């Protein structure tokens, strides 16, 4: 029995080892993820997995020996050895075109054409130009393939060379006239595309005035989409004192140049740039800046305006969490270096981060679908990611270090994403919801699926359920939009009740103020002692009549410490209630409330003010005592609970656009309180206006000084405690 149990255990261990090895082999060497609204990475199933390499060896292996011998005779012994892979493009047939920049030797640059199965069918390494002279490419950096042509950005020779799809030379688009370029600039084309009308769009490595639009004869049309120059106030100030020569030499203010380009079927240009100020790019990402000022990828219309949608949690800029990144071999910091953009099927499009060898894929709204990739030597990892292109559902990534192309195949999870996007684009919203629900079964952290379901429910008019899904994804903007529609339905349903509630509230408030006024009128007779009710209701007279109110508060004994403390306590309770009672839009992340912080936000500033004002006015003939200052300051808090309490209730029914109105109302209450404190100090100390202004400024400075001293002594006490505790711990350790 014992030996049988041992055999069973050994078999179980072997199964675990075998299946563990298989599972480990199936795991990708990179992570696939998205980002939450708070900027945290959320793991995601792989949307793409590595399938195969395209390299010199695989191209050669696809040919028989006879063909290899013929190719060697035509192109030399090293004809199949890719020396410097620079770019990749795929035509609508699925044919792949690789651009090899070659070595410094003339004639080694070439275009390699592969069919849809990656078999060699074309090599362009030399041609006879329109002058009948043998010619060749020299250090080309960009290739684009249309339905009928192959366009090559022949960088070192400053020209665009055009071939037909069979590799036959057609024409050369020469360097445009130098008159259009600034002084001392150099034309170095590194990216090229063409539209259906035949217009050619060029990205020049050293041209920072935008995309260059050319005709086939090389004549210049326009600069499209130049990057805007932004200056800080300090930079603007310095420029006023610079000479013309200094302004020209100050490259800090020169617009940055694009580094790559592609075009969609509608003629919109997608351009990338990596020379943005990294700190400003990072700040734009963290600030969720949806403008194009520091965007590393843009979508330009024919007029050059950026029309890219940036409706995701973060703008399409690559990595969001960029402070630090490291794997076992590499360490990377800072914003992404975007070097290429590719348009895929079903509305997907991708950018690549050369710094991390990572791919970021978005939908037409600029929402991140997934990110994956890493640097390394394993299959699926890339040493230096420099170019990307889609081949149907496959993704082709160029490794500039290994001179290989990694073919990535879309997974079933990626197919679900594509189907959901396609059905949404085709307005099959009900079918799209089914796909999004299937996606959530794979990945319940995928916020875009919740948003997709919510969008479909919104279009169907089911605003209440749409709000729940938007809330799940923390999509505040769309939640507010859905809530606005839901509120319209609610208002239409209860159209008669709402005016009654408003009228009832106004009547109640008017009756209350009338009663308070009656009590205050009766209290004009001097009394040694006031009831708590009289002290509290007197606040409603004081806030509307501060000069008379504060005079009677001090000289007629209309208020006291008891009433002032109750007002302070009510204000504190309202602030605590504000933290927990405001609507979803004010706390979408469900952040935990720090009650001590809420209490301190009222009590601490008040006590600092009272203490500093008493210390200062004692030296400057102030007539108010510490008690007078405390009571007057507490009574000045009265507008806060009166105004803030209704805004808490209203915060549950306002939209995101209306939140600013409530903020304005609260600001008015704060200003009201500040004016009451100012005039209260003026009355109880019997100061003139100029003297009261000076003591108010001095009180603020004094409060800051007191706070500094408290923090300083607190730090010293903490250090002393740490020191004595360390001594005690050391003695206890030695004694044991």
C-alpha positions in Angstrom: 0.0 0.0 0.0 2.8 2.4 0.9 4.8 1.7 -2.3 1.6 2.2 -4.3 1.1 5.6 -2.7 4.7 6.6 -3.4 4.2 5.6 -7.1 1.0 7.7 -7.3 2.8 10.7 -5.8 5.8 10.4 -8.2 3.4 10.2 -11.1 1.6 13.3 -9.9 5.0 15.2 -9.5 5.9 14.1 -13.1 2.6 15.4 -14.4 3.1 18.7 -12.7 6.6 19.0 -14.1 5.5 18.1 -17.7 2.4 20.3 -17.8 4.2 23.1 -16.0 6.9 23.0 -18.7 4.3 23.0 -21.5 2.5 25.9 -19.8 5.7 27.8 -19.3 6.5 27.3 -23.0 3.1 28.6 -24.0 3.5 31.8 -21.9 4.6 34.9 -23.7 7.9 36.4 -22.7 6.2 39.8 -22.5 3.2 41.3 -20.7 0.0 42.5 -22.4 -1.8 45.1 -20.5 -4.0 48.2 -20.5 -4.2 51.2 -18.1 -6.8 52.0 -15.5 -8.1 55.6 -15.1 -5.8 56.0 -12.2 -2.7 55.2 -14.3 -2.2 51.6 -13.0 -1.3 48.8 -15.3 -4.1 46.2 -15.7 -3.0 42.7 -17.0 -4.7 41.6 -20.2 -4.8 38.4 -22.2 -2.5 38.4 -25.2 -4.0 40.0 -28.2 -1.0 39.0 -30.4 1.5 36.2 -30.1 4.7 35.6 -31.9 4.5 33.2 -34.8 7.7 33.4 -36.9 10.7 35.4 -38.1 11.3 36.9 -41.6 15.1 37.1 -42.1 17.8 36.7 -44.7 17.9 33.0 -43.8 14.1 32.4 -44.1 14.0 34.2 -47.5 16.9 32.1 -48.8 15.4 28.9 -47.4 12.2 29.6 -49.4 14.2 29.4 -52.7 15.7 26.4 -54.3 19.4 26.2 -55.0 19.1 27.0 -58.7 17.2 30.2 -58.0 19.7 31.2 -55.3 22.6 30.7 -57.7 20.8 32.9 -60.3 20.2 35.6 -57.7 23.8 35.4 -56.6 24.9 36.0 -60.1 22.6 39.0 -60.5 23.1 40.6 -57.1 26.3 39.2 -55.8 27.1 36.5 -53.2 25.6 38.5 -50.3 22.3 39.3 -52.2 20.1 37.8 -49.5 22.0 39.2 -46.5 19.9 42.1 -45.1 22.4 44.6 -43.8 20.4 47.5 -42.4 16.6 46.9 -42.3 15.0 50.4 -42.2 11.3 50.2 -43.0 8.5 47.9 -43.9 5.2 48.3 -45.9 2.4 45.9 -46.8 0.1 46.4 -49.8 -3.6 45.5 -50.0 -2.7 42.1 -51.5 -0.8 41.3 -48.3 2.6 41.5 -50.1 5.4 42.6 -47.8 8.1 45.1 -48.9 11.3 45.4 -46.9 13.6 48.4 -47.2 17.3 47.5 -46.7 19.4 50.7 -46.3 22.5 48.6 -47.0 26.0 49.5 -46.1 28.1 52.6 -47.0 29.0 50.9 -50.3 27.2 52.3 -53.3 24.5 49.9 -54.6 23.9 47.9 -51.5 20.5 49.6 -50.7 17.4 47.8 -52.0 13.8 47.0 -51.7 12.9 43.3 -51.1 9.4 42.2 -52.1 7.8 39.2 -50.6 4.4 37.6 -51.4 1.7 37.1 -48.8 3.4 33.8 -47.7 6.8 35.6 -47.4 8.3 34.1 -50.5 10.7 36.3 -52.5 9.2 37.8 -55.7 11.1 41.1 -56.2 14.4 42.8 -55.5 15.1 46.4 -56.5 18.7 47.4 -56.0 19.5 49.3 -59.2 17.7 50.9 -62.1 18.2 53.1 -65.1 16.9 56.6 -64.5 15.0 58.9 -66.8 18.3 60.2 -68.2 19.3 56.7 -69.3 22.0 56.5 -66.7 22.5 53.5 -64.4 21.4 54.5 -60.9 20.8 53.0 -57.4 19.4 53.8 -54.1 21.6 55.3 -51.3 20.7 55.0 -47.7 16.9 55.0 -48.1 14.9 55.3 -44.9 11.2 55.0 -46.0 9.1 52.9 -48.3 5.4 53.2 -49.2 3.4 50.9 -51.5 0.1 52.1 -53.2 -2.1 50.0 -55.4 0.1 50.6 -58.4 3.5 52.0 -57.2 6.4 51.6 -54.9 7.7 54.9 -53.5 11.1 55.0 -51.8 12.5 57.9 -49.7 16.1 57.9 -51.1 17.5 59.8 -48.1 21.2 60.2 -48.9 20.4 61.4 -52.5 17.6 63.7 -51.3 14.9 62.5 -53.6 11.8 60.2 -54.0 12.2 57.3 -56.4 9.0 55.7 -57.8 8.8 52.2 -59.3 5.8 50.2 -60.5 4.7 47.1 -58.7 7.0 44.9 -60.9 10.0 46.9 -59.8 10.4 48.9 -63.1 11.6 52.5 -62.7 9.0 55.2 -63.3 10.2 58.5 -62.2 12.2 60.6 -59.7 10.6 63.3 -57.6 13.6 65.7 -57.0 14.4 67.9 -54.1 11.9 70.8 -54.1 13.1 74.4 -54.7 15.5 75.6 -52.0 13.5 78.9 -51.8 10.8 77.3 -49.7 13.2 76.1 -47.0 14.9 78.2 -44.3 18.5 79.2 -44.6 21.0 76.4 -44.0 18.3 73.7 -43.9 18.9 70.3 -45.6 16.3 68.1 -47.4 16.6 64.5 -46.1 13.4 62.5 -46.9 12.9 59.7 -44.4 9.2 58.9 -44.9 6.9 59.1 -47.9 3.2 58.4 -48.8 0.9 59.3 -51.7 -2.9 59.8 -51.9 -5.3 58.7 -54.7 -4.9 62.1 -56.5 -1.1 61.4 -56.8 0.0 64.1 -54.4 3.2 63.1 -52.5 3.7 63.8 -48.8 7.2 63.7 -47.5 8.7 63.8 -44.0 12.2 65.2 -44.1 14.6 64.5 -41.3 15.9 68.0 -41.0 12.7 69.9 -41.9 10.7 71.2 -38.9 7.9 73.1 -40.7 5.6 70.1 -41.1 4.9 67.5 -43.8 6.0 68.6 -47.3 3.4 68.3 -50.0 4.8 67.8 -53.5 3.6 67.3 -57.0 5.0 64.6 -59.2 7.4 67.0 -60.9 8.8 68.0 -57.5 7.0 71.4 -57.3 6.1 72.4 -53.8 2.5 72.7 -52.6 2.6 73.5 -48.9 3.8 72.6 -45.5 1.1 70.6 -43.7 0.6 70.5 -39.9 3.7 72.2 -38.5 4.2 71.6 -34.8 3.2 74.6 -32.7 5.9 76.4 -30.7 5.0 77.1 -27.1 6.9 79.4 -24.8 7.0 79.8 -21.1 6.6 83.3 -19.7 10.3 83.3 -18.8 11.3 82.3 -22.4 9.1 85.1 -23.8 10.8 87.5 -21.4 14.2 86.4 -22.6 13.3 86.7 -26.2 12.6 90.4 -25.8 16.3 91.0 -25.2 17.7 88.7 -27.9 19.2 89.9 -31.2 18.0 88.5 -34.5 21.1 86.4 -34.7 20.5 85.0 -31.2 16.9 84.2 -32.0 17.9 82.2 -35.1 20.6 80.3 -33.1 18.2 79.4 -30.3 17.1 76.0 -31.4 15.1 75.5 -28.2 12.3 77.4 -29.8 12.3 75.7 -33.2 9.3 73.4 -34.0 10.1 69.7 -33.8 10.2 67.6 -36.9 8.2 64.5 -37.7 9.9 61.2 -38.0 7.4 59.0 -39.8 4.2 59.1 -41.8 1.4 56.9 -43.1 -2.0 57.6 -44.8 -5.5 56.1 -44.6 -8.0 55.4 -47.3 -9.7 58.8 -46.7 -6.5 60.8 -47.2 -5.8 61.6 -43.5 -2.1 61.6 -42.6 -0.9 59.9 -39.5 2.5 61.4 -38.4 4.8 60.7 -35.4 7.5 62.7 -33.8 9.9 61.8 -31.1 11.8 65.1 -30.6 9.2 66.6 -28.2 10.4 67.8 -24.8 10.1 64.6 -22.8 9.2 66.4 -19.6 6.4 68.3 -21.3 5.2 65.1 -23.0 5.1 63.3 -19.7 3.3 66.2 -18.0 0.7 66.1 -20.8 0.2 62.4 -20.2 -0.2 62.7 -16.5 -2.5 65.7 -16.9 -4.6 63.7 -19.4 -4.0 66.5 -21.9 -6.3 65.7 -24.9 -4.8 68.5 -27.0 -2.1 68.0 -29.7 0.4 70.4 -28.2 2.8 67.7 -27.0 1.2 64.6 -28.7 3.8 62.3 -30.3 1.2 61.1 -32.9 -1.3 63.1 -34.9 -4.0 62.7 -37.5 -3.9 65.5 -40.0 -6.6 66.5 -42.4 -5.8 68.0 -45.8 -5.6 71.5 -44.1 -3.0 70.3 -41.6 -5.3 70.4 -38.6 -5.0 67.6 -36.0 -8.3 65.8 -35.9 -7.3 62.8 -33.9 -9.8 61.6 -31.3 -8.3 61.3 -27.8 -11.3 60.0 -25.8 -9.4 57.4 -23.8 -8.4 57.7 -20.2 -5.0 59.0 -21.4 -4.1 60.5 -24.8 -2.4 58.1 -27.3 1.2 58.7 -26.3 2.6 55.3 -25.5 3.5 54.5 -22.0 1.6 56.2 -19.2 3.6 55.0 -16.2 7.0 56.3 -17.4 8.9 57.1 -14.2 10.9 53.9 -14.3 10.8 50.6 -16.1 13.2 47.7 -15.9 13.4 44.0 -16.8 16.2 41.5 -16.2 18.5 43.2 -18.8 17.3 46.7 -19.6 16.3 49.8 -17.6 14.3 52.5 -19.1 13.0 55.9 -17.9 10.9 58.7 -19.3 8.3 59.2 -21.9 7.9 56.9 -24.9 10.0 57.5 -28.0 7.4 57.0 -30.8 9.0 56.3 -34.2 6.2 54.7 -36.4 2.5 54.4 -36.8 0.5 51.7 -38.6 -3.2 51.4 -39.5 -4.8 48.0 -38.9 -8.1 46.4 -39.6 -11.4 47.1 -37.8 -10.4 50.6 -36.8 -7.3 49.6 -34.9 -4.1 51.5 -35.2 -0.7 51.2 -33.5 2.3 53.2 -32.5 5.6 51.8 -31.4 7.9 52.9 -28.6 11.5 52.4 -29.7 12.8 53.0 -26.1 11.0 50.0 -24.8 10.4 48.0 -28.0 6.7 48.1 -27.2 3.5 48.3 -29.3 0.5 50.4 -28.2 -2.8 49.8 -30.1 -5.8 52.1 -30.0 -9.3 52.4 -31.6 -10.7 55.2 -33.6 -11.6 57.1 -30.4 -8.0 57.0 -29.1 -8.8 54.4 -26.4 -6.0 52.0 -25.6 -7.0 48.5 -26.6 -3.8 46.8 -25.5 0.0 47.2 -25.1 2.6 44.5 -25.4 6.3 43.9 -26.1 9.7 44.1 -24.5 13.4 44.1 -25.2 15.3 40.9 -25.3 16.5 37.9 -27.3 13.7 35.5 -26.9 11.1 34.8 -29.6 8.6 37.6 -29.3 11.0 40.1 -27.9 12.8 42.7 -30.0 16.1 44.4 -29.5 15.3 47.6 -31.3 11.8 48.1 -32.6 12.0 50.6 -35.5 9.0 50.0 -37.8 5.6 48.3 -37.8 3.0 47.4 -40.4 -0.2 45.3 -40.5 -0.6 42.4 -42.9 -4.3 41.7 -42.6 -4.8 40.5 -39.0 -1.1 39.9 -38.6 1.3 42.5 -37.1 4.8 42.8 -38.5 7.5 44.3 -36.3 11.0 45.2 -37.5 14.0 44.7 -35.3 16.7 47.1 -36.4 19.4 45.3 -34.4 18.8 41.8 -35.7 17.6 42.9 -39.1 14.6 40.6 -38.8 10.8 41.0 -39.0 8.8 39.3 -36.2 5.4 38.1 -37.4 2.7 38.3 -34.7 -0.6 36.5 -35.1 -3.8 37.8 -33.6 -5.3 35.6 -30.8 -8.9 34.7 -30.2 -9.0 37.5 -27.6 -7.7 39.9 -30.3 -10.4 38.6 -32.6 -13.1 39.4 -30.1 -11.7 43.0 -29.8 -11.7 43.4 -33.5 -15.2 42.0 -33.9 -16.6 44.3 -31.2 -14.9 47.3 -32.9 -16.2 46.3 -36.3 -19.8 45.9 -35.1 -19.7 49.2 -33.3 -18.4 50.9 -36.5 -21.1 49.1 -38.5 -23.7 50.3 -35.9 -24.6 46.7 -35.0 -24.7 47.7 -31.4 -26.6 44.8 -30.0 -24.1 42.4 -31.6 -21.2 44.6 -30.3 -22.5 44.2 -26.8 -22.4 40.4 -27.1 -18.7 40.6 -28.1 -17.9 43.0 -25.3 -19.5 40.7 -22.8 -17.4 37.9 -24.2 -14.3 40.1 -23.8 -15.1 40.6 -20.1 -15.1 36.8 -19.6 -11.5 36.9 -20.7 -10.6 40.1 -19.0 -12.9 41.7 -16.4 -10.4 44.5 -16.0 -10.9 45.7 -19.5 -12.5 49.1 -19.0 -13.0 49.7 -22.7 -15.5 46.7 -22.8 -17.6 48.3 -20.1 -17.5 51.6 -22.0 -18.4 49.7 -25.2 -21.4 48.1 -23.6 -22.4 51.4 -22.0 -22.2 53.2 -25.4 -24.5 50.6 -26.9 -27.0 50.9 -24.1 -26.8 54.7 -24.4 -27.6 54.6 -28.1 -30.6 52.3 -27.3 -31.9 54.9 -24.8 -31.2 52.7 -21.7 -29.4 55.5 -19.9 -29.7 54.1 -16.3 -28.0 50.8 -17.2 -25.4 52.8 -19.3 -24.6 54.8 -16.2 -23.8 51.6 -14.3 -21.3 50.4 -16.9 -19.7 53.9 -17.3 -19.4 53.9 -13.6 -17.7 50.5 -13.7 -15.1 51.9 -16.1 -14.8 55.3 -14.2 -15.7 57.1 -17.4 -16.8 60.3 -15.9 -17.4 62.2 -19.1 -19.8 59.6 -20.6 -21.3 58.9 -17.2 -22.3 62.6 -17.0 -23.7 62.5 -20.5 -25.8 59.5 -19.8 -26.9 60.9 -16.4 -28.0 64.1 -18.2 -30.3 62.1 -20.4 -31.6 60.0 -17.5 -32.3 63.2 -15.5 -34.3 64.6 -18.4 -36.5 61.5 -18.3 -36.8 61.8 -14.5 -37.8 65.5 -14.7 -40.4 64.7 -17.3 -41.8 62.0 -15.0 -42.0 64.3 -11.9 -42.5 67.6 -13.6 -45.2 68.7 -11.1 -43.3 67.6 -7.9 -40.1 69.6 -8.6 -41.7 73.1 -8.5 -43.6 72.1 -5.3 -40.4 71.1 -3.6 -38.6 74.3 -4.6 -41.5 76.5 -3.4 -41.8 74.5 -0.2 -38.0 75.0 0.5 -38.3 78.8 -0.3 -41.3 79.2 2.0 -39.6 77.2 4.8 -36.4 79.4 4.5 -38.4 82.6 4.4 -40.4 81.6 7.6 -37.2 80.6 9.3 -35.5 83.9 8.6 -38.6 85.7 9.7 -38.6 83.8 13.0 -34.9 84.4 13.5 -35.4 88.1 12.9 -38.2 88.2 15.4 -36.0 86.5 18.1 -33.2 88.9 17.3 -35.5 91.9 17.6 -36.6 90.7 21.0 -33.0 90.3 22.0 -32.0 93.9 21.5 -32.6 94.4 25.3 -29.3 94.0 27.2 -29.1 90.7 29.1 -26.3 89.3 31.2 -26.9 85.8 29.9 -28.4 84.7 26.6 -29.9 81.4 25.8 -28.2 79.1 23.3 -31.1 79.6 20.8 -30.6 83.4 21.0 -26.8 83.1 20.5 -27.3 80.8 17.4 -30.1 82.8 15.8 -28.1 86.0 16.2 -25.6 84.6 13.6 -28.3 85.1 10.9 -28.4 88.8 11.8 -24.7 89.2 12.0 -23.9 87.7 8.5 -26.2 90.3 6.8 -25.3 93.2 9.1 -21.6 92.7 10.0 -20.8 96.2 11.4 -23.8 96.4 13.7 -23.7 92.7 14.3 -20.1 92.6 15.6 -20.5 95.7 17.7 -23.5 94.2 19.5 -21.8 90.8 19.6 -19.0 92.4 21.7 -20.7 95.2 23.7 -24.3 93.9 24.0 -23.4 90.3 24.8 -25.4 89.0 21.9 -23.2 85.9 21.4 -20.8 83.8 23.4 -18.3 81.0 23.4 -21.0 78.4 23.7 -22.8 79.6 20.5 -19.5 80.1 18.7 -18.4 76.6 19.5 -21.7 75.1 18.3 -21.3 77.0 15.0 -17.7 75.6 14.7 -18.9 72.1 15.4 -21.7 72.4 12.8 -19.2 73.7 10.2 -16.9 70.7 10.9 -19.8 68.3 10.6 -20.8 69.8 7.3 -17.3 69.5 6.0 -17.2 65.8 7.0 -20.6 65.3 5.5 -19.4 67.0 2.3 -16.6 64.5 2.0 -18.9 61.5 2.2 -22.2 62.9 0.9 -21.3 64.4 -2.4 -22.3 62.8 -5.7 -20.3 60.2 -7.7 -18.8 62.8 -10.0 -16.9 64.3 -7.1 -15.3 61.0 -6.0 -15.4 58.6 -8.9 -12.5 56.6 -7.7 -14.2 55.8 -4.3 -11.2 57.3 -2.4 -11.4 56.7 1.3 -12.3 59.7 3.4 -9.8 61.0 6.0 -12.0 62.3 8.7 -9.2 63.7 10.7 -8.1 65.7 7.7 -11.6 67.1 7.2 -11.8 68.2 10.8 -8.3 69.7 10.7 -9.1 71.6 7.5 -11.6 73.7 9.6 -10.3 73.7 13.1 -6.6 74.2 12.5 -6.8 77.3 10.2 -9.3 78.9 12.6 -7.1 78.4 15.7 -4.0 79.5 13.9 -5.8 82.7 12.8 -7.2 83.3 16.3 -3.8 82.8 18.0 -1.8 84.8 15.5 -4.3 87.7 15.5 -4.4 87.8 19.3 -0.6 87.8 19.5 -0.3 90.6 16.9 -3.1 92.8 18.0 -1.9 92.7 21.6 1.2 94.5 20.4 -0.8 97.0 18.3 -3.4 98.3 20.7 -6.1 95.9 19.7 -9.2 96.0 22.0 -10.3 92.5 21.4 -9.4 89.6 23.8 -8.6 86.1 22.8 -12.2 85.2 23.6 -13.6 88.1 21.4 -11.4 87.0 18.5 -12.5 83.3 18.8 -16.2 84.2 19.0 -16.1 86.7 16.1 -14.1 84.2 13.9 -16.5 81.3 14.7 -19.6 83.5 13.9 -17.9 84.4 10.6 -18.1 80.6 9.6 -21.9 80.7 9.5 -22.1 81.2 5.6 -20.2 78.0 5.1 -22.7 75.4 6.4 -25.6 77.5 5.1 -24.2 77.4 1.6 -22.3 74.1 1.5 -25.1 71.9 2.8 -27.4 72.6 -0.2 -24.5 72.1 -2.6 -23.9 68.7 -1.1 -27.5 67.6 -2.0 -27.3 69.3 -5.4 -24.0 67.6 -6.2 -25.9 64.3 -6.5 -28.0 65.7 -9.3 -25.6 67.9 -11.3 -23.7 66.9 -14.4 -20.0 67.3 -15.0 -20.6 70.6 -16.9 -22.6 72.0 -13.9 -20.1 71.2 -11.2 -18.4 74.5 -11.9 -21.5 76.3 -10.8 -21.5 74.6 -7.4 -17.8 75.4 -7.1 -18.6 79.0 -7.8 -21.3 79.0 -5.1 -18.9 77.6 -2.5 -16.3 80.2 -3.5 -18.8 82.9 -2.9 -19.4 81.5 0.6 -15.7 81.5 1.3 -15.4 85.1 0.2 -18.4 86.0 2.3 -16.7 84.3 5.3 -13.5 86.2 4.6 -15.2 89.5 4.5 -17.0 88.8 7.8 -13.7 87.9 9.5 -12.1 91.0 8.1 -14.8 93.4 9.2 -15.2 91.5 12.5 -11.6 92.1 13.4 -11.9 95.7 12.4 -14.9 96.2 14.8 -13.8 94.3 17.8 -10.3 95.8 17.7 -11.6 99.3 16.8 -9.1 99.6 14.0 -9.2 101.9 11.0 -9.3 100.3 7.5 -5.6 100.7 6.7 -4.5 99.4 10.1 -6.9 96.5 9.8 -5.5 95.6 6.4 -1.9 95.6 7.8 -2.9 93.5 10.8 -4.7 91.0 8.5 -1.6 90.6 6.4 0.5 90.3 9.5 -1.9 87.7 11.0 -1.6 85.5 7.9 2.2 85.7 8.0 2.1 85.0 11.8 -0.2 81.9 11.3 2.3 80.6 8.7 5.2 81.2 11.1 3.3 79.4 14.0 2.7 76.4 11.7 6.3 76.3 10.7 7.4 76.3 14.4 4.9 73.6 15.2 6.2 71.4 12.4 9.8 72.1 13.4 9.3 71.2 17.0 7.2 68.2 16.0 10.1 67.0 13.8 12.6 67.5 16.6 10.4 65.6 19.1 10.0 62.8 16.7 13.8 62.6 16.2 14.4 62.7 20.0 11.8 59.9 20.4 13.5 57.8 17.7 16.9 58.4 19.3 15.8 57.4 22.8 13.9 54.4 21.5 17.0 53.3 19.6 19.1 53.6 22.8 16.5 51.6 24.7 16.3 48.9 22.1 20.2 48.6 22.0 20.4 48.4 25.8 17.5 45.8 25.9 19.3 43.8 23.3 22.6 43.8 25.1 21.0 43.0 28.4 19.3 40.0 26.9 
